[in-house]
């Protein structure tokens, strides 16, 4: 798989990036140059927001670096939304970076951002009811919120499985499903989902899969220990 974004003659971002840190930096510079030349290229701006999201998880080594990356992702997505307010991908990368930013800053900030996160997720599915990433993130929200705030692992399961039915090779969504199954103590099914992630031959987004694969291997061992009553 190529390691950096490639741009066709129309300015469309055609290819993904690797999980290599230097390649992520290169991708950011390429996209910034493209956007400077084509300031209304929403696809390129959305891709930049995606790259900043990946940077926060794959390359950032300190809390400050993560905050910088996710804030840059938020700002890029905001710019895309100014150009096209009805673009569901722009709304998704905005809310994905916003939620990650809140998570890094702590529980209070996450709860403070919750109403906006809910609005954005509702908006994504209003624009596109079959938006796979929007469905998955709705599932994540239901899975991780406490029941007093509306959390429900069964509703989470419905959203996440709908997402996987639409886009089965998204590693992050498989990871979300496995985590939700673990919460329900469905250990064997969770392990099977993680094995499918590890053995994926054609991942949708290689940098995410590269990172998620490592975590999935670790999580399989943790679930086995939990099933055996050793955790």
LOKOLNU-566589 format. One record per residue: chain; x, y, z of N, C-alpha, C in turn; residue in three letters. Coordinates in pm, 1 decimal. Each point is the difference from the previous one (the first is absolute). Last residue first. Layout:
REM LOKOLNU-566589
ATOM_A_X_Y_Z_X_Y_Z_X_Y_Z_ALA
...
END
This chain:
REM LOKOLNU-566589
ATOM_A_-864.6_-1187.8_3610.4_9.0_145.4_3.8_-98.2_55.3_101.7_UNK
ATOM_A_45.4_-465.7_-114.0_131.8_41.5_46.0_18.8_150.7_0.7_UNK
ATOM_A_-367.0_-323.7_-152.0_-10.8_54.1_134.8_130.2_45.3_59.1_UNK
ATOM_A_-119.4_-170.6_-454.0_49.0_-100.1_94.8_-3.6_47.8_144.6_UNK
ATOM_A_-125.6_289.9_-352.9_-89.6_-115.6_-7.8_40.2_-107.0_101.8_UNK
ATOM_A_282.4_371.0_-51.7_-123.4_39.1_68.0_-99.0_-116.5_0.7_UNK
ATOM_A_397.4_-57.4_-237.2_27.4_3.8_143.1_-125.2_35.3_79.1_UNK
ATOM_A_-27.8_14.9_-467.4_19.0_-139.2_43.4_26.6_-7.0_149.8_UNK
ATOM_A_-21.4_423.0_-198.2_-133.3_-60.6_8.0_9.3_-144.9_45.3_UNK
ATOM_A_402.8_232.0_-77.1_-69.8_54.8_116.0_-137.7_-63.9_17.6_UNK
ATOM_A_256.0_-107.0_-381.5_59.8_-60.1_119.6_-69.9_48.8_126.4_UNK
ATOM_A_-133.2_191.2_-406.2_-36.1_-141.8_1.1_55.1_-67.0_126.4_UNK
ATOM_A_125.3_445.1_-92.2_-133.6_-11.7_58.7_-48.1_-144.2_4.9_UNK
ATOM_A_415.9_109.8_-210.7_6.9_18.7_144.7_-135.3_-24.3_65.8_UNK
ATOM_A_10.4_-4.8_-462.3_75.9_-115.0_49.7_12.7_6.2_152.5_UNK
ATOM_A_-195.8_368.2_-217.9_-88.9_-115.7_-1.8_69.7_-125.0_54.4_UNK
ATOM_A_244.2_402.1_-65.1_-82.7_5.4_120.1_-92.7_-121.0_7.4_UNK
ATOM_A_269.3_45.8_-380.9_84.6_-20.3_117.3_-83.9_-3.0_127.5_UNK
ATOM_A_-221.1_104.1_-397.8_42.1_-139.7_-0.5_85.4_-31.1_123.3_UNK
ATOM_A_-136.1_446.3_-92.2_-104.6_-80.7_62.5_37.7_-147.7_6.4_UNK
ATOM_A_288.0_311.0_-223.0_-3.5_24.3_143.6_-99.2_-92.7_69.7_UNK
ATOM_A_25.8_-26.0_-465.9_134.1_-27.6_50.9_4.4_16.2_152.0_UNK
ATOM_A_-392.0_126.5_-237.8_13.3_-145.2_14.7_134.2_-36.7_61.3_UNK
ATOM_A_-78.2_452.5_-103.4_-84.2_-43.6_111.1_16.8_-149.6_24.3_UNK
ATOM_A_227.2_180.2_-371.0_57.3_46.9_127.4_-82.6_-42.9_120.2_UNK
ATOM_A_-163.8_-112.8_-447.3_114.7_-75.3_50.4_56.3_53.1_132.0_UNK
ATOM_A_-495.0_-10.1_-207.4_95.1_109.5_24.5_120.0_-58.7_73.0_UNK
ATOM_A_-324.8_-301.0_-165.0_-49.9_122.1_-62.4_101.5_113.2_12.1_UNK
ATOM_A_148.5_-524.5_-18.5_-54.3_100.4_92.8_-39.8_128.0_-72.1_UNK
ATOM_A_93.3_-509.0_-135.3_-17.3_125.0_-73.8_-60.5_106.5_91.6_UNK
ATOM_A_108.7_-435.5_165.9_89.9_5.9_-115.1_-7.2_132.5_-75.4_UNK
ATOM_A_-89.8_-194.2_535.1_-56.1_76.4_-111.5_102.9_14.4_-112.4_UNK
ATOM_A_33.1_-213.6_455.9_24.1_-70.4_-126.8_-56.9_72.3_-121.8_UNK
ATOM_A_-50.2_169.4_452.8_142.8_-31.2_-14.4_30.0_-57.5_-138.0_UNK
ATOM_A_-453.7_75.1_117.1_72.8_126.4_-15.6_147.8_-28.3_-29.4_UNK
ATOM_A_-270.0_-362.2_107.9_-33.0_47.4_-134.9_72.1_130.9_-28.9_UNK
ATOM_A_35.3_-170.5_431.3_77.7_-81.2_-93.2_-26.8_42.3_-144.5_UNK
ATOM_A_-256.9_199.8_336.6_137.8_49.8_2.0_90.0_-80.5_-92.7_UNK
ATOM_A_-443.9_-143.4_60.8_0.2_128.0_-70.8_141.4_56.5_-7.7_UNK
ATOM_A_-61.8_-386.6_257.6_-14.6_-30.3_-142.3_1.2_128.0_-84.1_UNK
ATOM_A_1.7_39.1_469.8_128.7_-50.0_-49.0_-7.1_-29.8_-149.2_UNK
ATOM_A_-397.9_123.2_213.6_92.7_114.0_-3.6_135.2_-42.6_-56.0_UNK
ATOM_A_-322.7_-329.7_82.1_-33.2_77.5_-119.8_93.0_119.3_-13.9_UNK
ATOM_A_44.6_-264.1_385.1_38.6_-76.5_-119.1_-28.0_77.6_-128.2_UNK
ATOM_A_-133.0_190.7_422.9_143.4_-5.5_-21.5_39.7_-71.7_-129.1_UNK
ATOM_A_-397.8_258.7_234.5_-7.1_-93.8_-112.1_142.9_-19.5_-51.5_UNK
ATOM_A_-164.3_307.0_356.7_59.2_-128.7_37.8_-19.9_-108.0_-107.2_UNK
ATOM_A_-99.1_483.9_-12.7_-114.1_-88.7_20.2_43.0_-141.2_41.2_UNK
ATOM_A_321.6_329.8_-99.3_-79.3_58.7_106.8_-121.3_-86.5_33.4_UNK
ATOM_A_266.4_-120.2_-368.1_68.7_-27.1_126.7_-79.5_55.6_117.3_UNK
ATOM_A_-147.5_98.4_-430.4_-27.7_-139.0_33.8_66.7_-38.4_131.8_UNK
ATOM_A_95.3_422.7_-174.3_-138.3_-3.8_46.9_-40.7_-142.6_38.1_UNK
ATOM_A_423.3_64.3_-190.5_-4.6_61.8_133.3_-140.9_-6.7_57.5_UNK
ATOM_A_62.9_-147.2_-442.1_63.0_-91.2_95.4_-5.3_55.9_141.8_UNK
ATOM_A_-152.8_272.7_-352.5_-90.8_-112.5_23.0_57.6_-95.6_104.3_UNK
ATOM_A_267.7_360.6_-141.6_-113.3_47.6_80.1_-94.5_-115.1_33.5_UNK
ATOM_A_351.7_-91.8_-293.0_50.2_17.6_136.1_-112.0_47.8_92.3_UNK
ATOM_A_-90.2_-30.7_-455.7_11.3_-134.4_58.3_50.1_9.0_144.9_UNK
ATOM_A_-12.5_396.3_-240.3_-135.6_-43.4_30.5_0.6_-141.0_58.1_UNK
ATOM_A_405.9_184.6_-152.0_-44.9_68.0_121.9_-139.4_-47.2_40.3_UNK
ATOM_A_194.1_-152.2_-411.2_53.5_-64.5_120.1_-49.5_64.5_128.8_UNK
ATOM_A_-225.2_-59.4_-491.5_47.9_112.1_81.3_43.3_-54.4_135.8_UNK
ATOM_A_-212.8_-240.0_-386.9_145.8_-4.8_13.9_57.4_121.5_73.6_UNK
ATOM_A_-480.4_-90.5_-124.4_50.7_-105.2_88.2_149.6_1.3_24.5_UNK
ATOM_A_-423.3_326.2_-137.7_143.7_3.6_-25.3_69.0_-100.2_92.3_UNK
ATOM_A_-472.6_0.6_-16.0_23.8_92.3_-111.2_147.6_0.1_-39.6_UNK
ATOM_A_-136.4_-252.1_370.0_-69.8_-56.4_-115.2_24.6_84.7_-123.5_UNK
ATOM_A_158.5_148.8_417.6_83.9_-106.1_-57.7_-66.0_-65.7_-120.4_UNK
ATOM_A_-244.1_327.7_242.0_116.5_60.5_-63.2_85.7_-105.4_-69.3_UNK
ATOM_A_-360.4_-143.7_258.0_-48.9_64.9_-122.9_115.8_61.7_-76.0_UNK
ATOM_A_93.7_-175.3_421.4_-19.0_-106.4_-99.9_-56.9_55.5_-130.4_UNK
ATOM_A_49.7_295.7_363.1_131.6_-44.6_-45.8_-12.8_-108.5_-106.5_UNK
ATOM_A_-396.8_167.2_210.6_65.6_102.4_-81.6_131.2_-51.9_-58.8_UNK
ATOM_A_-228.3_-281.5_302.4_-79.2_18.9_-122.4_69.6_98.6_-93.3_UNK
ATOM_A_180.7_-67.9_432.5_22.2_-116.9_-85.4_-71.9_15.6_-133.9_UNK
ATOM_A_-75.1_318.9_340.4_133.8_14.7_-58.5_26.4_-111.6_-100.3_UNK
ATOM_A_-384.8_-27.2_258.2_-16.6_98.6_-107.3_133.4_21.5_-70.3_UNK
ATOM_A_20.4_-273.1_369.4_-80.1_-66.8_-103.5_-26.1_94.5_-118.3_UNK
ATOM_A_227.1_151.5_395.2_85.4_-85.3_-82.9_-77.8_-69.6_-111.1_UNK
ATOM_A_-71.5_480.0_252.8_-72.5_-126.2_-16.7_80.3_-89.4_-94.1_UNK
ATOM_A_-31.2_535.1_271.9_78.9_-109.9_-53.2_-78.4_-129.8_-4.8_UNK
ATOM_A_-128.2_454.1_175.2_-56.2_-55.6_-122.2_78.8_-113.4_-61.3_UNK
ATOM_A_83.0_239.0_420.0_10.5_99.9_-106.6_-49.1_-55.5_-134.5_UNK
ATOM_A_4.5_-269.0_390.4_-67.0_120.5_47.7_3.2_111.7_-104.1_UNK
ATOM_A_236.4_-416.4_-62.6_-143.8_-9.1_-27.0_-74.5_125.2_42.6_UNK
ATOM_A_510.5_50.2_-147.9_-71.3_-72.5_106.7_-150.1_3.3_-26.5_UNK
ATOM_A_349.5_24.2_-410.9_-69.6_83.5_97.1_-59.6_-86.0_110.8_UNK
ATOM_A_226.2_-194.0_-377.0_88.5_52.5_103.1_-67.8_92.0_101.0_UNK
ATOM_A_-223.5_-221.3_-382.3_76.2_-100.9_71.6_73.1_57.6_120.2_UNK
ATOM_A_-245.2_275.7_-306.4_-91.1_-79.9_82.2_76.1_-102.2_83.8_UNK
ATOM_A_252.2_254.1_-303.5_-57.1_87.7_101.8_-92.4_-78.2_92.7_UNK
ATOM_A_180.4_-220.0_-375.0_103.0_24.3_102.7_-57.2_84.1_113.8_UNK
ATOM_A_-271.7_-68.2_-376.8_13.9_-120.1_79.9_100.7_16.2_111.7_UNK
ATOM_A_-44.6_344.6_-309.8_-119.7_-5.7_83.9_6.7_-121.8_91.0_UNK
ATOM_A_328.5_31.9_-319.7_27.1_89.9_111.7_-121.9_13.6_90.8_UNK
ATOM_A_-34.7_-264.3_-393.7_95.6_-58.9_94.0_21.6_89.5_121.2_UNK
ATOM_A_-268.0_162.3_-354.4_-66.3_-110.0_71.1_92.5_-59.2_105.8_UNK
ATOM_A_183.1_321.8_-283.5_-96.3_60.9_91.7_-74.8_-104.4_80.9_UNK
ATOM_A_288.9_-142.3_-339.7_76.8_53.0_112.8_-91.5_65.3_103.0_UNK
ATOM_A_-193.5_-170.3_-403.0_56.9_-107.2_81.8_74.3_52.5_122.3_UNK
ATOM_A_-426.7_192.3_-266.0_139.5_41.9_13.8_68.4_-94.1_98.8_UNK
ATOM_A_-473.6_19.5_-169.4_88.6_-115.3_-15.1_147.2_38.0_6.2_UNK
ATOM_A_-362.4_321.5_26.2_-34.1_-102.5_99.3_90.1_-123.1_-5.9_UNK
ATOM_A_65.5_525.6_-135.5_24.2_-131.7_-60.9_-25.7_-108.9_103.8_UNK
ATOM_A_-115.1_452.1_99.6_47.1_20.5_-137.1_11.7_-132.8_-73.2_UNK
ATOM_A_-112.0_-16.8_450.2_-108.1_72.5_-67.7_36.2_21.5_-147.1_UNK
ATOM_A_317.6_-183.1_288.2_-97.2_-100.2_-42.9_-125.3_63.2_-60.1_UNK
ATOM_A_341.6_287.2_165.9_60.5_-90.9_-98.2_-104.1_-96.5_-54.1_UNK
ATOM_A_-123.4_282.5_356.1_5.1_70.2_-128.6_58.3_-90.0_-109.0_UNK
ATOM_A_-7.0_-151.5_447.4_-136.5_4.1_-54.6_0.3_63.0_-139.0_UNK
ATOM_A_401.4_8.3_232.6_-30.2_-136.5_-42.7_-141.1_-9.4_-58.3_UNK
ATOM_A_134.0_412.5_185.4_74.9_-29.1_-121.9_-30.1_-140.4_-52.2_UNK
ATOM_A_-187.7_134.3_412.6_-58.4_75.9_-112.1_69.6_-33.3_-130.9_UNK
ATOM_A_175.3_-185.6_398.1_-128.9_-60.2_-35.2_-61.7_70.4_-120.6_UNK
ATOM_A_390.2_185.8_178.4_30.2_-127.6_-64.6_-129.1_-68.3_-44.1_UNK
ATOM_A_-36.5_389.6_254.5_42.1_30.1_-136.5_32.0_-128.1_-76.3_UNK
ATOM_A_-114.2_-40.5_459.0_-114.2_47.0_-79.8_36.7_30.6_-145.6_UNK
ATOM_A_357.7_-137.7_303.7_-96.3_-103.0_-36.8_-120.2_52.1_-80.0_UNK
ATOM_A_399.5_228.6_213.9_-15.8_-4.5_-145.3_-112.5_-93.6_-44.8_UNK
ATOM_A_116.9_42.3_460.2_-35.8_134.4_-44.8_-28.2_1.3_-150.3_UNK
ATOM_A_167.8_-392.0_199.1_-141.1_19.8_33.1_-49.1_136.5_-46.4_UNK
ATOM_A_455.0_-94.5_-56.5_-77.5_-92.4_-81.8_-148.3_19.3_24.8_UNK
ATOM_A_303.0_238.1_268.5_-8.6_56.5_-134.2_-81.7_-90.2_-92.4_UNK
ATOM_A_84.3_-158.0_432.0_-85.2_119.1_7.2_-19.3_60.4_-138.2_UNK
ATOM_A_299.0_-370.4_54.2_-141.7_-35.7_6.0_-89.3_122.9_-3.0_UNK
ATOM_A_488.5_53.0_-226.9_-55.6_-55.0_123.6_-149.6_-16.5_-2.2_UNK
ATOM_A_345.6_125.7_-348.7_-6.0_105.8_101.3_-62.5_-47.5_131.1_UNK
ATOM_A_26.2_-285.7_-381.9_136.0_30.6_45.6_-2.7_102.0_113.3_UNK
ATOM_A_-407.5_-108.4_-208.5_51.1_-116.3_73.1_138.7_27.6_56.5_UNK
ATOM_A_-204.8_319.1_-285.5_-62.8_-2.9_131.3_53.3_-112.9_86.0_UNK
ATOM_A_144.9_20.8_-443.7_52.9_114.6_74.9_-57.3_1.6_141.1_UNK
ATOM_A_-170.9_-311.7_-300.6_135.7_-38.6_39.9_64.7_110.6_83.0_UNK
ATOM_A_-419.7_88.3_-188.8_-13.4_-99.1_106.3_137.2_-44.2_50.8_UNK
ATOM_A_-6.6_291.9_-367.9_-51.7_67.9_119.5_-11.3_-97.3_116.8_UNK
ATOM_A_121.4_-164.6_-427.0_109.9_74.6_62.0_-45.4_68.2_128.1_UNK
ATOM_A_-330.2_-222.1_-239.2_100.3_-98.8_40.7_118.6_68.4_67.7_UNK
ATOM_A_-344.4_264.9_-194.5_-40.3_-57.2_128.4_100.7_-104.7_49.2_UNK
ATOM_A_83.4_208.3_-420.4_-10.1_102.7_103.2_-29.8_-64.6_135.3_UNK
ATOM_A_-5.1_-268.4_-376.7_137.2_25.6_43.4_5.2_113.3_102.4_UNK
ATOM_A_-427.9_-108.9_-181.8_58.7_-113.4_73.6_140.4_32.1_49.2_UNK
ATOM_A_-231.1_314.6_-269.1_-58.8_-7.9_134.1_64.0_-112.9_79.7_UNK
ATOM_A_125.9_32.3_-444.3_52.1_115.3_74.3_-53.9_0.2_142.8_UNK
ATOM_A_-168.8_-318.5_-298.1_136.9_-32.9_38.9_62.6_113.4_80.7_UNK
ATOM_A_-435.7_55.1_-191.4_0.8_-85.5_119.8_140.7_-37.0_45.8_UNK
ATOM_A_-191.3_448.2_-251.2_89.1_-111.5_-31.0_10.8_-89.9_123.6_UNK
ATOM_A_-240.0_433.2_-65.1_-76.2_-124.2_-6.9_86.3_-120.3_-37.0_UNK
ATOM_A_152.1_468.1_29.2_-58.7_-35.0_129.9_-72.0_-134.3_1.5_UNK
ATOM_A_403.5_234.7_-286.0_-112.6_-88.6_-29.8_-60.9_-49.1_131.3_UNK
ATOM_A_331.8_341.2_10.7_-14.0_-10.0_-145.4_-123.2_-81.2_-36.6_UNK
ATOM_A_121.3_44.5_451.3_-31.1_134.4_-49.2_-24.5_-0.7_-150.1_UNK
ATOM_A_148.9_-392.7_208.7_-142.6_23.6_23.4_-42.4_140.2_-40.9_UNK
ATOM_A_457.8_-125.0_-18.5_-74.9_-75.2_-100.4_-149.6_26.7_13.7_UNK
ATOM_A_280.0_183.5_324.6_21.1_68.5_-127.5_-78.4_-69.7_-110.6_UNK
ATOM_A_8.8_-202.9_419.4_-81.8_122.2_3.7_10.5_76.1_-132.0_UNK
ATOM_A_278.7_-371.2_62.3_-137.3_-40.5_-28.6_-95.0_119.9_3.2_UNK
ATOM_A_448.9_73.8_121.4_-9.2_-35.5_-141.8_-142.8_-36.2_-37.0_UNK
ATOM_A_94.1_83.7_452.9_5.3_123.7_-79.0_-11.9_-28.7_-149.4_UNK
ATOM_A_26.6_-367.4_301.4_-125.8_73.4_18.3_-3.5_122.6_-90.4_UNK
ATOM_A_400.8_-235.7_16.9_-102.0_-76.0_-70.7_-135.7_65.3_9.0_UNK
ATOM_A_352.0_183.6_247.8_21.3_26.0_-142.9_-102.5_-75.3_-84.2_UNK
ATOM_A_0.4_-89.3_454.9_-50.8_135.3_-23.6_18.2_39.5_-145.9_UNK
ATOM_A_178.6_-410.0_139.9_-146.2_-6.5_-7.6_-61.7_138.1_-21.9_UNK
ATOM_A_473.1_-25.4_52.6_-43.9_-74.3_-118.1_-151.1_0.7_-12.9_UNK
ATOM_A_196.3_198.1_386.4_31.7_75.8_-121.2_-55.3_-69.0_-124.0_UNK
ATOM_A_-31.4_-227.5_407.2_-93.2_113.1_-2.1_22.1_82.9_-125.5_UNK
ATOM_A_301.5_-345.4_77.5_-130.8_-53.2_-36.1_-103.0_112.0_-8.6_UNK
ATOM_A_431.2_107.9_150.3_2.7_-33.3_-142.3_-135.9_-51.9_-47.0_UNK
ATOM_A_57.4_82.2_460.0_-1.4_125.9_-74.5_-0.8_-24.3_-150.4_UNK
ATOM_A_49.1_-365.5_293.8_-136.2_51.2_4.4_-11.5_127.6_-82.1_UNK
ATOM_A_385.5_-325.6_-151.7_-36.0_68.5_123.8_-144.9_45.7_-8.6_UNK
ATOM_A_209.6_-228.7_-358.5_63.1_-67.7_113.0_-33.6_64.5_134.0_UNK
ATOM_A_-190.6_-63.2_-553.6_12.5_86.9_116.9_53.2_-77.6_119.2_UNK
ATOM_A_-108.0_-220.4_-420.7_130.7_65.4_10.5_18.1_83.1_126.0_UNK
ATOM_A_-403.0_-267.3_-121.1_113.7_-77.5_-49.9_135.5_63.3_29.4_UNK
ATOM_A_-439.4_192.5_120.1_8.3_-133.8_57.4_129.0_-73.0_-37.9_UNK
ATOM_A_-92.5_444.6_-160.0_-22.6_3.2_143.9_16.9_-134.5_66.6_UNK
ATOM_A_19.7_42.7_-476.9_119.1_53.7_65.2_-16.5_-5.7_152.6_UNK
ATOM_A_-372.3_-104.3_-267.0_97.3_-109.1_4.4_127.7_43.7_71.7_UNK
ATOM_A_-317.8_328.9_-73.4_-55.8_-97.6_93.2_96.0_-117.9_16.2_UNK
ATOM_A_102.0_320.0_-323.2_27.0_52.8_134.0_-55.0_-95.1_107.1_UNK
ATOM_A_-93.5_-104.1_-444.9_141.9_-21.6_27.8_36.4_52.7_138.9_UNK
ATOM_A_-438.1_76.5_-162.0_21.3_-142.7_29.2_146.4_-26.3_38.6_UNK
ATOM_A_-110.9_428.5_-149.0_-58.1_-21.1_132.2_18.1_-145.2_43.3_UNK
ATOM_A_128.4_106.4_-433.7_93.1_60.2_95.1_-50.9_-18.3_142.7_UNK
ATOM_A_-280.0_-130.8_-346.1_110.4_-95.0_13.7_103.3_53.6_98.0_UNK
ATOM_A_-358.9_278.4_-111.9_-44.6_-111.4_83.4_112.2_-101.2_21.8_UNK
ATOM_A_84.1_348.3_-294.7_-8.1_52.6_136.7_-45.7_-109.5_96.1_UNK
ATOM_A_7.6_-98.4_-460.5_136.4_12.2_51.5_-0.5_48.9_144.8_UNK
ATOM_A_-413.0_-23.5_-222.9_54.7_-134.0_16.5_140.4_5.3_59.4_UNK
ATOM_A_-218.7_403.4_-119.5_-51.7_-57.7_123.8_58.2_-138.7_24.8_UNK
ATOM_A_157.2_439.2_-272.1_3.2_-143.8_-22.6_-38.2_-70.6_130.3_UNK
ATOM_A_65.0_483.6_-97.1_-136.0_-52.5_12.9_-7.7_-150.0_-24.2_UNK
ATOM_A_411.4_267.5_-35.7_-55.4_20.7_134.5_-140.8_-54.6_20.4_UNK
ATOM_A_436.6_-75.2_-309.2_-142.1_-25.6_-24.0_-75.0_12.4_132.7_UNK
ATOM_A_461.3_92.8_-7.2_-25.2_20.2_-141.9_-148.2_-13.1_-33.1_UNK
ATOM_A_140.0_-82.0_437.1_39.2_138.8_-28.2_-28.9_34.1_-145.0_UNK
ATOM_A_-60.1_-442.0_136.5_-109.3_85.1_47.7_31.8_147.4_-22.1_UNK
ATOM_A_332.9_-320.2_-105.3_-115.5_-15.3_-89.0_-112.1_94.3_39.3_UNK
ATOM_A_373.6_-22.8_279.7_35.2_64.0_-126.7_-116.4_-6.3_-98.1_UNK
ATOM_A_-44.9_-228.9_406.3_-1.4_144.9_22.3_32.9_76.2_-127.9_UNK
ATOM_A_31.6_-468.4_-8.8_-139.3_44.3_6.3_-9.5_150.0_22.6_UNK
ATOM_A_427.4_-200.7_5.3_-58.8_-12.6_-133.5_-141.9_54.5_-1.1_UNK
ATOM_A_218.4_-23.5_415.9_56.6_105.8_-84.8_-59.1_-3.8_-141.2_UNK
ATOM_A_-124.7_-341.3_303.4_-53.4_129.5_44.2_51.3_112.0_-89.3_UNK
ATOM_A_175.0_-428.9_-68.8_-138.2_7.9_-45.2_-62.5_134.1_36.2_UNK
ATOM_A_428.2_-103.3_162.5_4.3_27.4_-143.9_-140.8_17.3_-54.9_UNK
ATOM_A_44.1_-134.5_446.6_42.7_139.4_-16.3_0.2_40.0_-148.4_UNK
ATOM_A_-84.0_-446.6_93.0_-113.2_80.3_45.0_33.2_148.0_-14.5_UNK
ATOM_A_338.8_-305.0_-83.8_-95.4_4.7_-110.6_-125.0_78.0_37.4_UNK
ATOM_A_328.4_-82.3_324.8_50.4_97.0_-97.0_-93.7_13.0_-118.6_UNK
ATOM_A_-104.1_-325.6_336.1_-11.1_137.4_47.3_45.8_103.2_-100.3_UNK
ATOM_A_-224.8_-480.7_-118.9_132.6_52.4_25.5_-8.7_148.5_34.5_UNK
ATOM_A_-358.2_-306.2_-141.7_6.5_38.1_140.6_136.5_55.3_37.8_UNK
ATOM_A_-219.7_55.4_-501.7_42.8_-108.9_88.0_0.4_49.3_143.6_UNK
ATOM_A_-339.9_176.0_-399.2_133.9_18.6_54.9_36.6_-122.3_82.0_UNK
ATOM_A_-352.0_69.1_-452.0_13.3_15.3_143.1_145.8_20.7_41.0_UNK
ATOM_A_-260.0_145.2_-478.8_58.2_-112.7_70.6_25.9_34.9_145.1_UNK
ATOM_A_-209.7_304.2_-325.5_-31.7_-132.8_-51.3_48.7_-113.4_87.9_UNK
ATOM_A_-170.1_548.1_-25.4_92.8_-83.3_74.4_-34.7_-144.8_-30.2_UNK
ATOM_A_-90.1_423.0_-335.5_-59.2_-95.7_92.6_110.0_-79.1_70.2_UNK
ATOM_A_32.6_346.7_-357.2_27.9_37.6_138.5_-59.5_-95.9_100.7_UNK
ATOM_A_15.7_-18.8_-494.0_-112.9_79.0_50.1_21.3_45.8_143.0_UNK
ATOM_A_311.8_-282.5_-233.4_-1.6_130.3_-64.9_-114.2_88.3_48.5_UNK
ATOM_A_169.6_-363.6_347.0_-16.5_-7.1_-145.0_-14.8_140.9_-56.4_UNK
ATOM_A_269.3_-192.1_449.1_-102.7_90.3_-49.1_-12.4_-15.5_-150.2_UNK
ATOM_A_178.5_-286.5_472.5_29.1_34.4_-138.7_-119.7_77.1_-54.5_UNK
ATOM_A_227.2_-129.9_518.3_-110.8_30.7_-87.3_48.4_29.2_-140.8_UNK
ATOM_A_295.8_-335.4_281.9_-43.7_137.3_17.0_-113.2_29.9_-95.8_UNK
ATOM_A_225.3_-431.6_30.8_18.9_53.3_133.6_-49.8_142.9_19.1_UNK
ATOM_A_-147.8_-464.1_-317.2_78.0_122.5_-0.9_-2.3_67.1_136.7_UNK
ATOM_A_-46.0_-535.0_-52.3_-84.4_119.4_0.0_88.0_124.4_0.0_UNK
END
